[in-house]
């Protein structure tokens, strides 16, 4: 069984996104504003019950829909 979580990320990322620990699905928990920031890059961690850990980098690009 693999558990997913944020790596070493700033609190600002944790206020905007959540990670489902069983599936690794990333969900938005607050609104994003293209004019404020158009790209988010952060690390995720996958850990199994045997102590092995894997890391990946996630990039989320925000598009401006009203232009």
PDB file of N, CA, C and O in Angstrom:
ATOM      1  N   UNK A   1       0.840  -1.180   0.000  1.00  0.00           N
ATOM      2  CA  UNK A   1       0.000   0.000   0.000  1.00  0.00           C
ATOM      3  C   UNK A   1       0.883   1.239   0.000  1.00  0.00           C
ATOM      4  O   UNK A   1       1.877   1.301   0.723  1.00  0.00           O
ATOM      5  N   UNK A   2       0.517   2.223  -0.811  1.00  0.00           N
ATOM      6  CA  UNK A   2       1.302   3.440  -0.963  1.00  0.00           C
ATOM      7  C   UNK A   2       0.494   4.618  -0.411  1.00  0.00           C
ATOM      8  O   UNK A   2      -0.710   4.720  -0.647  1.00  0.00           O
ATOM      9  N   UNK A   3       1.168   5.502   0.325  1.00  0.00           N
ATOM     10  CA  UNK A   3       0.547   6.702   0.870  1.00  0.00           C
ATOM     11  C   UNK A   3       1.192   7.925   0.234  1.00  0.00           C
ATOM     12  O   UNK A   3       2.414   7.990   0.101  1.00  0.00           O
ATOM     13  N   UNK A   4       0.385   8.875  -0.150  1.00  0.00           N
ATOM     14  CA  UNK A   4       0.850  10.084  -0.830  1.00  0.00           C
ATOM     15  C   UNK A   4       0.698  11.288   0.083  1.00  0.00           C
ATOM     16  O   UNK A   4      -0.240  11.373   0.876  1.00  0.00           O
ATOM     17  N   UNK A   5       1.650  12.229  -0.043  1.00  0.00           N
ATOM     18  CA  UNK A   5       1.587  13.455   0.747  1.00  0.00           C
ATOM     19  C   UNK A   5       2.444  14.522   0.075  1.00  0.00           C
ATOM     20  O   UNK A   5       3.208  14.239  -0.848  1.00  0.00           O
ATOM     21  N   UNK A   6       2.299  15.749   0.557  1.00  0.00           N
ATOM     22  CA  UNK A   6       3.171  16.814   0.085  1.00  0.00           C
ATOM     23  C   UNK A   6       4.587  16.529   0.554  1.00  0.00           C
ATOM     24  O   UNK A   6       4.797  15.932   1.610  1.00  0.00           O
ATOM     25  N   UNK A   7       5.549  16.958  -0.239  1.00  0.00           N
ATOM     26  CA  UNK A   7       6.933  16.944   0.208  1.00  0.00           C
ATOM     27  C   UNK A   7       7.142  18.174   1.084  1.00  0.00           C
ATOM     28  O   UNK A   7       6.233  18.586   1.804  1.00  0.00           O
ATOM     29  N   UNK A   8       8.290  18.740   1.029  1.00  0.00           N
ATOM     30  CA  UNK A   8       8.604  19.954   1.781  1.00  0.00           C
ATOM     31  C   UNK A   8       8.084  21.150   0.986  1.00  0.00           C
ATOM     32  O   UNK A   8       8.796  21.697   0.143  1.00  0.00           O
ATOM     33  N   UNK A   9       6.844  21.555   1.256  1.00  0.00           N
ATOM     34  CA  UNK A   9       6.223  22.643   0.496  1.00  0.00           C
ATOM     35  C   UNK A   9       5.824  23.778   1.434  1.00  0.00           C
ATOM     36  O   UNK A   9       5.583  23.547   2.619  1.00  0.00           O
ATOM     37  N   UNK A  10       5.753  24.995   0.916  1.00  0.00           N
ATOM     38  CA  UNK A  10       5.335  26.136   1.739  1.00  0.00           C
ATOM     39  C   UNK A  10       3.867  25.995   2.170  1.00  0.00           C
ATOM     40  O   UNK A  10       3.084  25.293   1.530  1.00  0.00           O
ATOM     41  N   UNK A  11       3.521  26.663   3.245  1.00  0.00           N
ATOM     42  CA  UNK A  11       2.140  26.648   3.734  1.00  0.00           C
ATOM     43  C   UNK A  11       1.165  27.191   2.697  1.00  0.00           C
ATOM     44  O   UNK A  11       0.007  26.773   2.660  1.00  0.00           O
ATOM     45  N   UNK A  12       1.615  28.113   1.857  1.00  0.00           N
ATOM     46  CA  UNK A  12       0.739  28.685   0.828  1.00  0.00           C
ATOM     47  C   UNK A  12       0.229  27.604  -0.117  1.00  0.00           C
ATOM     48  O   UNK A  12      -0.921  27.661  -0.554  1.00  0.00           O
ATOM     49  N   UNK A  13       1.058  26.628  -0.436  1.00  0.00           N
ATOM     50  CA  UNK A  13       0.635  25.514  -1.301  1.00  0.00           C
ATOM     51  C   UNK A  13      -0.395  24.665  -0.578  1.00  0.00           C
ATOM     52  O   UNK A  13      -1.384  24.250  -1.183  1.00  0.00           O
ATOM     53  N   UNK A  14      -0.188  24.403   0.679  1.00  0.00           N
ATOM     54  CA  UNK A  14      -1.132  23.590   1.460  1.00  0.00           C
ATOM     55  C   UNK A  14      -2.486  24.279   1.631  1.00  0.00           C
ATOM     56  O   UNK A  14      -3.501  23.610   1.826  1.00  0.00           O
ATOM     57  N   UNK A  15      -2.506  25.605   1.559  1.00  0.00           N
ATOM     58  CA  UNK A  15      -3.774  26.336   1.654  1.00  0.00           C
ATOM     59  C   UNK A  15      -4.548  26.287   0.342  1.00  0.00           C
ATOM     60  O   UNK A  15      -5.763  26.488   0.337  1.00  0.00           O
ATOM     61  N   UNK A  16      -3.864  26.022  -0.769  1.00  0.00           N
ATOM     62  CA  UNK A  16      -4.519  25.997  -2.074  1.00  0.00           C
ATOM     63  C   UNK A  16      -4.872  24.593  -2.558  1.00  0.00           C
ATOM     64  O   UNK A  16      -5.875  24.408  -3.246  1.00  0.00           O
ATOM     65  N   UNK A  17      -4.049  23.603  -2.202  1.00  0.00           N
ATOM     66  CA  UNK A  17      -4.215  22.244  -2.729  1.00  0.00           C
ATOM     67  C   UNK A  17      -4.235  21.233  -1.589  1.00  0.00           C
ATOM     68  O   UNK A  17      -3.683  21.469  -0.515  1.00  0.00           O
ATOM     69  N   UNK A  18      -4.882  20.105  -1.848  1.00  0.00           N
ATOM     70  CA  UNK A  18      -4.821  18.978  -0.923  1.00  0.00           C
ATOM     71  C   UNK A  18      -4.448  17.731  -1.720  1.00  0.00           C
ATOM     72  O   UNK A  18      -4.639  17.675  -2.935  1.00  0.00           O
ATOM     73  N   UNK A  19      -3.918  16.740  -1.022  1.00  0.00           N
ATOM     74  CA  UNK A  19      -3.524  15.480  -1.645  1.00  0.00           C
ATOM     75  C   UNK A  19      -4.276  14.349  -0.958  1.00  0.00           C
ATOM     76  O   UNK A  19      -4.218  14.208   0.264  1.00  0.00           O
ATOM     77  N   UNK A  20      -4.976  13.550  -1.740  1.00  0.00           N
ATOM     78  CA  UNK A  20      -5.655  12.375  -1.214  1.00  0.00           C
ATOM     79  C   UNK A  20      -4.591  11.327  -0.902  1.00  0.00           C
ATOM     80  O   UNK A  20      -3.889  10.867  -1.802  1.00  0.00           O
ATOM     81  N   UNK A  21      -4.471  10.952   0.359  1.00  0.00           N
ATOM     82  CA  UNK A  21      -3.352  10.095   0.777  1.00  0.00           C
ATOM     83  C   UNK A  21      -3.400   8.690   0.175  1.00  0.00           C
ATOM     84  O   UNK A  21      -2.350   8.073  -0.006  1.00  0.00           O
ATOM     85  N   UNK A  22      -4.579   8.171  -0.139  1.00  0.00           N
ATOM     86  CA  UNK A  22      -4.668   6.816  -0.693  1.00  0.00           C
ATOM     87  C   UNK A  22      -4.468   6.757  -2.200  1.00  0.00           C
ATOM     88  O   UNK A  22      -3.967   5.758  -2.715  1.00  0.00           O
ATOM     89  N   UNK A  23      -4.856   7.819  -2.921  1.00  0.00           N
ATOM     90  CA  UNK A  23      -4.803   7.784  -4.388  1.00  0.00           C
ATOM     91  C   UNK A  23      -3.758   8.723  -4.985  1.00  0.00           C
ATOM     92  O   UNK A  23      -3.332   8.525  -6.123  1.00  0.00           O
ATOM     93  N   UNK A  24      -3.343   9.733  -4.240  1.00  0.00           N
ATOM     94  CA  UNK A  24      -2.417  10.729  -4.767  1.00  0.00           C
ATOM     95  C   UNK A  24      -3.114  11.828  -5.554  1.00  0.00           C
ATOM     96  O   UNK A  24      -2.450  12.696  -6.121  1.00  0.00           O
ATOM     97  N   UNK A  25      -4.441  11.804  -5.597  1.00  0.00           N
ATOM     98  CA  UNK A  25      -5.193  12.818  -6.335  1.00  0.00           C
ATOM     99  C   UNK A  25      -5.009  14.181  -5.679  1.00  0.00           C
ATOM    100  O   UNK A  25      -5.148  14.330  -4.465  1.00  0.00           O
ATOM    101  N   UNK A  26      -4.695  15.170  -6.509  1.00  0.00           N
ATOM    102  CA  UNK A  26      -4.504  16.541  -6.042  1.00  0.00           C
ATOM    103  C   UNK A  26      -5.799  17.297  -6.279  1.00  0.00           C
ATOM    104  O   UNK A  26      -6.353  17.274  -7.378  1.00  0.00           O
ATOM    105  N   UNK A  27      -6.275  17.969  -5.238  1.00  0.00           N
ATOM    106  CA  UNK A  27      -7.525  18.719  -5.337  1.00  0.00           C
ATOM    107  C   UNK A  27      -7.297  20.173  -4.966  1.00  0.00           C
ATOM    108  O   UNK A  27      -6.444  20.506  -4.143  1.00  0.00           O
ATOM    109  N   UNK A  28      -8.080  21.017  -5.596  1.00  0.00           N
ATOM    110  CA  UNK A  28      -8.049  22.444  -5.309  1.00  0.00           C
ATOM    111  C   UNK A  28      -8.959  22.724  -4.120  1.00  0.00           C
ATOM    112  O   UNK A  28     -10.109  22.286  -4.107  1.00  0.00           O
ATOM    113  N   UNK A  29      -8.460  23.448  -3.120  1.00  0.00           N
ATOM    114  CA  UNK A  29      -9.263  23.767  -1.939  1.00  0.00           C
ATOM    115  C   UNK A  29      -9.520  25.269  -1.803  1.00  0.00           C
ATOM    116  O   UNK A  29     -10.218  25.691  -0.881  1.00  0.00           O
ATOM    117  N   UNK A  30      -8.974  26.069  -2.696  1.00  0.00           N
ATOM    118  CA  UNK A  30      -9.201  27.516  -2.714  1.00  0.00           C
ATOM    119  C   UNK A  30      -9.131  27.981  -4.164  1.00  0.00           C
ATOM    120  O   UNK A  30      -8.608  27.275  -5.025  1.00  0.00           O
ATOM    121  N   UNK A  31      -9.655  29.155  -4.423  1.00  0.00           N
ATOM    122  CA  UNK A  31      -9.648  29.697  -5.784  1.00  0.00           C
ATOM    123  C   UNK A  31      -8.251  30.147  -6.182  1.00  0.00           C
ATOM    124  O   UNK A  31      -7.473  30.628  -5.358  1.00  0.00           O
ATOM    125  N   UNK A  32      -7.954  29.979  -7.467  1.00  0.00           N
ATOM    126  CA  UNK A  32      -6.687  30.456  -8.012  1.00  0.00           C
ATOM    127  C   UNK A  32      -6.960  31.677  -8.878  1.00  0.00           C
ATOM    128  O   UNK A  32      -8.017  31.772  -9.502  1.00  0.00           O
ATOM    129  N   UNK A  33      -6.025  32.601  -8.921  1.00  0.00           N
ATOM    130  CA  UNK A  33      -6.149  33.815  -9.714  1.00  0.00           C
ATOM    131  C   UNK A  33      -4.965  33.896 -10.667  1.00  0.00           C
ATOM    132  O   UNK A  33      -3.817  33.996 -10.236  1.00  0.00           O
ATOM    133  N   UNK A  34      -5.251  33.852 -11.968  1.00  0.00           N
ATOM    134  CA  UNK A  34      -4.210  33.891 -12.993  1.00  0.00           C
ATOM    135  C   UNK A  34      -3.341  35.136 -12.861  1.00  0.00           C
ATOM    136  O   UNK A  34      -2.123  35.067 -13.026  1.00  0.00           O
ATOM    137  N   UNK A  35      -3.969  36.277 -12.561  1.00  0.00           N
ATOM    138  CA  UNK A  35      -3.206  37.517 -12.444  1.00  0.00           C
ATOM    139  C   UNK A  35      -2.270  37.510 -11.241  1.00  0.00           C
ATOM    140  O   UNK A  35      -1.239  38.183 -11.243  1.00  0.00           O
ATOM    141  N   UNK A  36      -2.632  36.752 -10.223  1.00  0.00           N
ATOM    142  CA  UNK A  36      -1.795  36.660  -9.024  1.00  0.00           C
ATOM    143  C   UNK A  36      -0.610  35.711  -9.251  1.00  0.00           C
ATOM    144  O   UNK A  36       0.527  36.034  -8.908  1.00  0.00           O
ATOM    145  N   UNK A  37      -0.888  34.551  -9.825  1.00  0.00           N
ATOM    146  CA  UNK A  37       0.155  33.567 -10.107  1.00  0.00           C
ATOM    147  C   UNK A  37      -0.373  32.605 -11.166  1.00  0.00           C
ATOM    148  O   UNK A  37      -1.494  32.108 -11.053  1.00  0.00           O
ATOM    149  N   UNK A  38       0.432  32.341 -12.197  1.00  0.00           N
ATOM    150  CA  UNK A  38      -0.058  31.487 -13.280  1.00  0.00           C
ATOM    151  C   UNK A  38       0.581  30.099 -13.316  1.00  0.00           C
ATOM    152  O   UNK A  38       0.286  29.300 -14.205  1.00  0.00           O
ATOM    153  N   UNK A  39       1.452  29.815 -12.358  1.00  0.00           N
ATOM    154  CA  UNK A  39       2.103  28.502 -12.334  1.00  0.00           C
ATOM    155  C   UNK A  39       2.460  28.138 -10.897  1.00  0.00           C
ATOM    156  O   UNK A  39       2.968  28.961 -10.135  1.00  0.00           O
ATOM    157  N   UNK A  40       2.183  26.885 -10.548  1.00  0.00           N
ATOM    158  CA  UNK A  40       2.540  26.364  -9.221  1.00  0.00           C
ATOM    159  C   UNK A  40       3.377  25.106  -9.424  1.00  0.00           C
ATOM    160  O   UNK A  40       2.992  24.214 -10.181  1.00  0.00           O
ATOM    161  N   UNK A  41       4.506  25.036  -8.757  1.00  0.00           N
ATOM    162  CA  UNK A  41       5.383  23.866  -8.823  1.00  0.00           C
ATOM    163  C   UNK A  41       5.681  23.446  -7.389  1.00  0.00           C
ATOM    164  O   UNK A  41       6.119  24.252  -6.568  1.00  0.00           O
ATOM    165  N   UNK A  42       5.437  22.169  -7.101  1.00  0.00           N
ATOM    166  CA  UNK A  42       5.687  21.664  -5.752  1.00  0.00           C
ATOM    167  C   UNK A  42       5.957  20.170  -5.800  1.00  0.00           C
ATOM    168  O   UNK A  42       5.703  19.511  -6.808  1.00  0.00           O
ATOM    169  N   UNK A  43       6.470  19.650  -4.706  1.00  0.00           N
ATOM    170  CA  UNK A  43       6.847  18.247  -4.634  1.00  0.00           C
ATOM    171  C   UNK A  43       5.810  17.388  -3.934  1.00  0.00           C
ATOM    172  O   UNK A  43       5.150  17.830  -2.993  1.00  0.00           O
ATOM    173  N   UNK A  44       5.676  16.155  -4.404  1.00  0.00           N
ATOM    174  CA  UNK A  44       4.848  15.146  -3.756  1.00  0.00           C
ATOM    175  C   UNK A  44       5.734  13.979  -3.370  1.00  0.00           C
ATOM    176  O   UNK A  44       6.791  13.750  -3.958  1.00  0.00           O
ATOM    177  N   UNK A  45       5.279  13.255  -2.377  1.00  0.00           N
ATOM    178  CA  UNK A  45       6.025  12.116  -1.857  1.00  0.00           C
ATOM    179  C   UNK A  45       5.099  10.902  -1.816  1.00  0.00           C
ATOM    180  O   UNK A  45       3.936  11.012  -1.426  1.00  0.00           O
ATOM    181  N   UNK A  46       5.616   9.758  -2.217  1.00  0.00           N
ATOM    182  CA  UNK A  46       4.897   8.483  -2.118  1.00  0.00           C
ATOM    183  C   UNK A  46       5.716   7.579  -1.200  1.00  0.00           C
ATOM    184  O   UNK A  46       6.921   7.410  -1.385  1.00  0.00           O
ATOM    185  N   UNK A  47       5.036   6.999  -0.207  1.00  0.00           N
ATOM    186  CA  UNK A  47       5.729   6.175   0.786  1.00  0.00           C
ATOM    187  C   UNK A  47       4.979   4.860   0.950  1.00  0.00           C
ATOM    188  O   UNK A  47       3.756   4.844   1.088  1.00  0.00           O
ATOM    189  N   UNK A  48       5.722   3.760   0.932  1.00  0.00           N
ATOM    190  CA  UNK A  48       5.074   2.464   1.153  1.00  0.00           C
ATOM    191  C   UNK A  48       5.284   2.010   2.591  1.00  0.00           C
ATOM    192  O   UNK A  48       6.015   2.640   3.354  1.00  0.00           O
ATOM    193  N   UNK A  49       4.641   0.921   2.945  1.00  0.00           N
ATOM    194  CA  UNK A  49       4.721   0.423   4.318  1.00  0.00           C
ATOM    195  C   UNK A  49       6.079  -0.126   4.693  1.00  0.00           C
ATOM    196  O   UNK A  49       6.360  -0.320   5.876  1.00  0.00           O
ATOM    197  N   UNK A  50       6.934  -0.381   3.704  1.00  0.00           N
ATOM    198  CA  UNK A  50       8.254  -0.938   3.979  1.00  0.00           C
ATOM    199  C   UNK A  50       9.334   0.100   4.166  1.00  0.00           C
ATOM    200  O   UNK A  50      10.498  -0.248   4.360  1.00  0.00           O
ATOM    201  N   UNK A  51       8.969   1.381   4.111  1.00  0.00           N
ATOM    202  CA  UNK A  51       9.958   2.430   4.342  1.00  0.00           C
ATOM    203  C   UNK A  51      10.552   3.037   3.088  1.00  0.00           C
ATOM    204  O   UNK A  51      11.386   3.939   3.182  1.00  0.00           O
ATOM    205  N   UNK A  52      10.142   2.563   1.900  1.00  0.00           N
ATOM    206  CA  UNK A  52      10.645   3.155   0.663  1.00  0.00           C
ATOM    207  C   UNK A  52       9.857   4.409   0.336  1.00  0.00           C
ATOM    208  O   UNK A  52       8.648   4.473   0.554  1.00  0.00           O
ATOM    209  N   UNK A  53      10.566   5.418  -0.198  1.00  0.00           N
ATOM    210  CA  UNK A  53       9.950   6.697  -0.519  1.00  0.00           C
ATOM    211  C   UNK A  53      10.347   7.126  -1.919  1.00  0.00           C
ATOM    212  O   UNK A  53      11.504   6.994  -2.318  1.00  0.00           O
ATOM    213  N   UNK A  54       9.362   7.650  -2.671  1.00  0.00           N
ATOM    214  CA  UNK A  54       9.609   8.210  -3.994  1.00  0.00           C
ATOM    215  C   UNK A  54       9.126   9.651  -4.014  1.00  0.00           C
ATOM    216  O   UNK A  54       8.217  10.025  -3.273  1.00  0.00           O
ATOM    217  N   UNK A  55       9.741  10.449  -4.868  1.00  0.00           N
ATOM    218  CA  UNK A  55       9.387  11.858  -4.962  1.00  0.00           C
ATOM    219  C   UNK A  55       9.124  12.226  -6.414  1.00  0.00           C
ATOM    220  O   UNK A  55       9.704  11.643  -7.330  1.00  0.00           O
ATOM    221  N   UNK A  56       8.239  13.203  -6.614  1.00  0.00           N
ATOM    222  CA  UNK A  56       8.019  13.746  -7.947  1.00  0.00           C
ATOM    223  C   UNK A  56       7.716  15.229  -7.823  1.00  0.00           C
ATOM    224  O   UNK A  56       7.372  15.724  -6.749  1.00  0.00           O
ATOM    225  N   UNK A  57       7.848  15.921  -8.932  1.00  0.00           N
ATOM    226  CA  UNK A  57       7.541  17.337  -8.986  1.00  0.00           C
ATOM    227  C   UNK A  57       6.253  17.517  -9.779  1.00  0.00           C
ATOM    228  O   UNK A  57       6.091  16.929 -10.849  1.00  0.00           O
ATOM    229  N   UNK A  58       5.342  18.325  -9.260  1.00  0.00           N
ATOM    230  CA  UNK A  58       4.060  18.606  -9.905  1.00  0.00           C
ATOM    231  C   UNK A  58       4.082  20.045 -10.389  1.00  0.00           C
ATOM    232  O   UNK A  58       4.510  20.946  -9.666  1.00  0.00           O
ATOM    233  N   UNK A  59       3.622  20.258 -11.611  1.00  0.00           N
ATOM    234  CA  UNK A  59       3.481  21.618 -12.132  1.00  0.00           C
ATOM    235  C   UNK A  59       2.028  21.815 -12.536  1.00  0.00           C
ATOM    236  O   UNK A  59       1.484  21.035 -13.318  1.00  0.00           O
ATOM    237  N   UNK A  60       1.406  22.852 -12.004  1.00  0.00           N
ATOM    238  CA  UNK A  60       0.033  23.194 -12.339  1.00  0.00           C
ATOM    239  C   UNK A  60       0.053  24.557 -13.017  1.00  0.00           C
ATOM    240  O   UNK A  60       0.479  25.551 -12.429  1.00  0.00           O
ATOM    241  N   UNK A  61      -0.414  24.591 -14.264  1.00  0.00           N
ATOM    242  CA  UNK A  61      -0.492  25.836 -15.022  1.00  0.00           C
ATOM    243  C   UNK A  61      -1.921  26.352 -14.958  1.00  0.00           C
ATOM    244  O   UNK A  61      -2.867  25.617 -15.237  1.00  0.00           O
ATOM    245  N   UNK A  62      -2.074  27.619 -14.589  1.00  0.00           N
ATOM    246  CA  UNK A  62      -3.386  28.250 -14.473  1.00  0.00           C
ATOM    247  C   UNK A  62      -3.656  29.019 -15.761  1.00  0.00           C
ATOM    248  O   UNK A  62      -2.798  29.768 -16.228  1.00  0.00           O
ATOM    249  N   UNK A  63      -4.843  28.837 -16.337  1.00  0.00           N
ATOM    250  CA  UNK A  63      -5.211  29.569 -17.537  1.00  0.00           C
ATOM    251  C   UNK A  63      -6.208  30.662 -17.187  1.00  0.00           C
ATOM    252  O   UNK A  63      -6.980  30.531 -16.237  1.00  0.00           O
ATOM    253  N   UNK A  64      -6.186  31.730 -17.954  1.00  0.00           N
ATOM    254  CA  UNK A  64      -7.068  32.858 -17.729  1.00  0.00           C
ATOM    255  C   UNK A  64      -8.277  32.695 -18.643  1.00  0.00           C
ATOM    256  O   UNK A  64      -8.182  32.941 -19.845  1.00  0.00           O
ATOM    257  N   UNK A  65      -9.415  32.282 -18.083  1.00  0.00           N
ATOM    258  CA  UNK A  65     -10.587  31.967 -18.892  1.00  0.00           C
ATOM    259  C   UNK A  65     -11.383  33.179 -19.323  1.00  0.00           C
ATOM    260  O   UNK A  65     -12.145  33.078 -20.284  1.00  0.00           O
ATOM    261  N   UNK A  66     -11.252  34.310 -18.671  1.00  0.00           N
ATOM    262  CA  UNK A  66     -12.083  35.442 -19.035  1.00  0.00           C
ATOM    263  C   UNK A  66     -11.467  36.348 -20.093  1.00  0.00           C
ATOM    264  O   UNK A  66     -12.085  37.347 -20.461  1.00  0.00           O
ATOM    265  N   UNK A  67     -10.284  36.042 -20.593  1.00  0.00           N
ATOM    266  CA  UNK A  67      -9.645  36.842 -21.644  1.00  0.00           C
ATOM    267  C   UNK A  67      -9.841  36.198 -22.998  1.00  0.00           C
ATOM    268  O   UNK A  67      -9.374  36.727 -24.007  1.00  0.00           O
TER     269      UNK A  67
END
